[in-house]
Amino acid sequence: MRRTNLSSILKSLEDLGIHHTKGVFWNLHPAELVEEAVKRGEGVLADSGALMCDTGKFTGRSPKDRFIVKDELTKDKVWWGEVNIPFDADKFDQLYEKMVKFLDGRKIYVRDAAAGADPNYRMNIRVIDTQAWHNLFCYNMFLRLNEEEMAAFRPDFTILAIPEFKARPEIDGTRNENFAIINFKRRIILVGGTGYTGETKKGIFSVLNFLLPDQENVLSMHCSANAGKDGDTAIFFGLSGTGKTTLSADPNRYLIGDDEHGWTENSVFNFEGGCYAKVIDLSAEGEPEIWNAIKFGAILENTRFLPGTRTVDFANKEVTENTRVSYPIYHIENAREPSVGGLPENIFYLTADAYGVLPPISKLTVGQAMYHFISGYTAKVAGTEAGVNEPKATFSACFGSPFMPLHPTKYAEILGEKMQKQQVNVWMINTGWSGGPYGVGSRIKLRYTRAMITAALEGKLNAMDYEQHPVFDLAMPRSCPDVPAEILNPRNTWQDKQAYDDKANDLAEKFAKNFEKFAENASEEIKAGGPILVSNR
């Protein structure tokens, strides 16, 4: 099968202008790619069997170096600005030709795959890599094809990923030597100058976020999702550090996916075929599902070994705190196959509020759900600078603004429509601090958070009495099974009530300031979902 298709693969590469490579390796099996990677010095094997690789200079995405070609397809649809930076079409063509020429005399690894577990919304992807381990990453993260699908394969989008190729900004129009550029008209993504594999994954996510809402009215979401034994689906939105992967990996529920999904008229479906989880401070006790998934075929990024061993030291931050593991979803024992669930009954917004202001659980109206979806809030503890303990508010529209080409209100309005149609419950979960801000209060216990989510999923909070938060106007349950009632209203946990009120008003002002850039395009219902500022009372 792989031999009979090689001639058509070579022909398609010639159509792309790729002629003089040293060799074309198409859809190699994981074992072959691991063997190639080790032989080429791209990585080494850990004692778990996982391949450990370094991403080089870049250990994370570079949002300021991600561009979208501005042309007749995108000029009036893309929300241009700091997130979506325009790129000249002629410059793209010139850069593409340089990258194709760069492949002369080099080995390339070609992967045919797909995105979208629901076949009605599937997109075929062809990835051309110069590194074997990058191609293994694509095997893990995209949907794998059977022989029949490979025989009929025609790419809808092509990714050319060459970490060794560095742009010349003064000539090529980039900001730096590294870049990720999407061309919707040519249906090509260029990635160069960076070894961070997440650029490839998020490039396709950005493409789907542009195409699906506009063409199919599908809500594309940066979220995890799982399903209960009775088929009920839950969605978990949240920025890094809020517990999105941990809380969706529930041994009592089936994992649909951990990062990228679409919500249609009939389903919630995973875009991907694998998981890309943070592993800093990972332990078998804390996250057993992820721990057990790290075996042969998985890729560890930027981790280090314990001295004198091949055992990974997950506490090691020598390279970065953004250490990662990529693995196919079938490494998770309770993964749903195919990765499709029914319509959601519950949505959870996860925020690690280091100010200690937001309730540990609250129920949102439709307007509040849209407002907080656009806001995408969490608060991170300030870095490692000595004596700096003040948290920092972080807002990322739709809980994933770097990947959203359209205006955030477009996604929020689709969310609101689907919420009302499906009668979905939306909950905000604070996985952060209680009893005071970071440095004074304490982190809300994980077992309490799990108990609150379980109570919501099982409908036990539907008949509870609620009270309104005086500033954020969120409905807070007065009781919840297996959770101390005194922590449910955050003001009650602070010794200094006036200090709480001041901090709540301060956070509300941060929300309002952040929302100013969205207000012009927001409906009155969305605007009414925000906090009640002191000046407006």
SULCORTA-V358084 format. One record per residue. N is the residue number from 1. D_CENTER is the distance of its C-alpha to the mean C-alpha in whole Angstrom. Layout:
n->(N;N)
d_center->(D_CENTER;D_CENTER)
This chain:
n->(1;2;3;4;5;6;7;8;9;10;11;12;13;14;15;16;17;18;19;20;21;22;23;24;25;26;27;28;29;30;31;32;33;34;35;36;37;38;39;40;41;42;43;44;45;46;47;48;49;50;51;52;53;54;55;56;57;58;59;60;61;62;63;64;65;66;67;68;69;70;71;72;73;74;75;76;77;78;79;80;81;82;83;84;85;86;87;88;89;90;91;92;93;94;95;96;97;98;99;100;101;102;103;104;105;106;107;108;109;110;111;112;113;114;115;116;117;118;119;120;121;122;123;124;125;126;127;128;129;130;131;132;133;134;135;136;137;138;139;140;141;142;143;144;145;146;147;148;149;150;151;152;153;154;155;156;157;158;159;160;161;162;163;164;165;166;167;168;169;170;171;172;173;174;175;176;177;178;179;180;181;182;183;184;185;186;187;188;189;190;191;192;193;194;195;196;197;198;199;200;201;202;203;204;205;206;207;208;209;210;211;212;213;214;215;216;217;218;219;220;221;222;223;224;225;226;227;228;229;230;231;232;233;234;235;236;237;238;239;240;241;242;243;244;245;246;247;248;249;250;251;252;253;254;255;256;257;258;259;260;261;262;263;264;265;266;267;268;269;270;271;272;273;274;275;276;277;278;279;280;281;282;283;284;285;286;287;288;289;290;291;292;293;294;295;296;297;298;299;300;301;302;303;304;305;306;307;308;309;310;311;312;313;314;315;316;317;318;319;320;321;322;323;324;325;326;327;328;329;330;331;332;333;334;335;336;337;338;339;340;341;342;343;344;345;346;347;348;349;350;351;352;353;354;355;356;357;358;359;360;361;362;363;364;365;366;367;368;369;370;371;372;373;374;375;376;377;378;379;380;381;382;383;384;385;386;387;388;389;390;391;392;393;394;395;396;397;398;399;400;401;402;403;404;405;406;407;408;409;410;411;412;413;414;415;416;417;418;419;420;421;422;423;424;425;426;427;428;429;430;431;432;433;434;435;436;437;438;439;440;441;442;443;444;445;446;447;448;449;450;451;452;453;454;455;456;457;458;459;460;461;462;463;464;465;466;467;468;469;470;471;472;473;474;475;476;477;478;479;480;481;482;483;484;485;486;487;488;489;490;491;492;493;494;495;496;497;498;499;500;501;502;503;504;505;506;507;508;509;510;511;512;513;514;515;516;517;518;519;520;521;522;523;524;525;526;527;528;529;530;531;532;533;534;535;536;537)
d_center->(34;33;36;37;34;34;36;34;31;33;35;31;31;34;33;30;33;32;35;36;34;35;34;31;29;28;25;27;26;24;27;28;25;26;29;29;26;29;32;30;29;26;25;27;27;26;28;26;26;22;22;22;21;21;19;21;22;18;16;13;12;14;14;17;18;16;18;19;23;25;27;28;25;23;25;26;22;20;20;21;21;19;15;17;20;22;24;27;28;31;29;26;29;31;28;27;31;31;28;30;33;31;30;34;35;32;31;28;25;24;22;22;19;17;14;15;16;19;21;22;19;19;18;20;19;21;20;22;22;25;23;24;21;18;20;19;16;16;18;15;12;14;16;20;23;26;29;30;27;27;31;30;27;27;24;22;20;21;19;21;20;23;22;26;26;26;27;30;28;32;32;29;28;25;24;24;25;21;19;17;18;18;21;21;25;25;22;21;18;20;18;21;22;19;18;15;13;10;11;12;9;8;11;12;9;11;14;13;12;15;17;17;17;20;22;21;20;17;15;11;8;5;6;8;12;15;19;22;25;27;24;22;19;16;13;11;9;9;8;9;12;12;12;10;10;14;15;13;15;18;21;23;20;19;15;14;11;8;4;6;9;13;15;19;22;23;19;16;14;12;11;11;14;12;10;9;10;11;15;17;20;19;22;23;24;21;18;21;18;16;20;21;19;20;22;24;21;18;18;18;17;19;20;24;27;29;33;35;32;29;28;24;25;21;23;23;22;24;22;18;17;14;15;13;14;13;15;16;15;19;19;18;21;21;18;19;20;20;16;18;18;21;20;19;21;19;16;15;14;13;15;16;19;21;24;25;26;23;25;23;23;24;24;23;25;24;24;22;19;19;20;17;15;16;16;13;15;15;18;17;21;22;22;25;28;31;32;29;27;26;23;21;19;16;15;12;13;11;8;7;10;10;9;11;15;17;18;16;19;19;16;17;20;19;18;21;23;21;22;25;26;24;25;22;22;20;20;18;18;19;18;20;24;27;30;30;27;26;29;31;29;27;24;24;24;22;24;25;21;21;25;24;21;23;26;24;23;27;28;30;29;30;34;33;35;32;33;31;30;32;30;27;29;26;28;28;30;33;33;30;31;31;30;32;33;34;30;29;30;29;32;34;33;34;37;38;37;38;35;32;33;33;30;29;30;29;25;26;27;24;22;25;25;21;22;25;23;22;25;27;25;24;27;29;27;24;26;28;25;25;27;31;32;35;36;36;37)
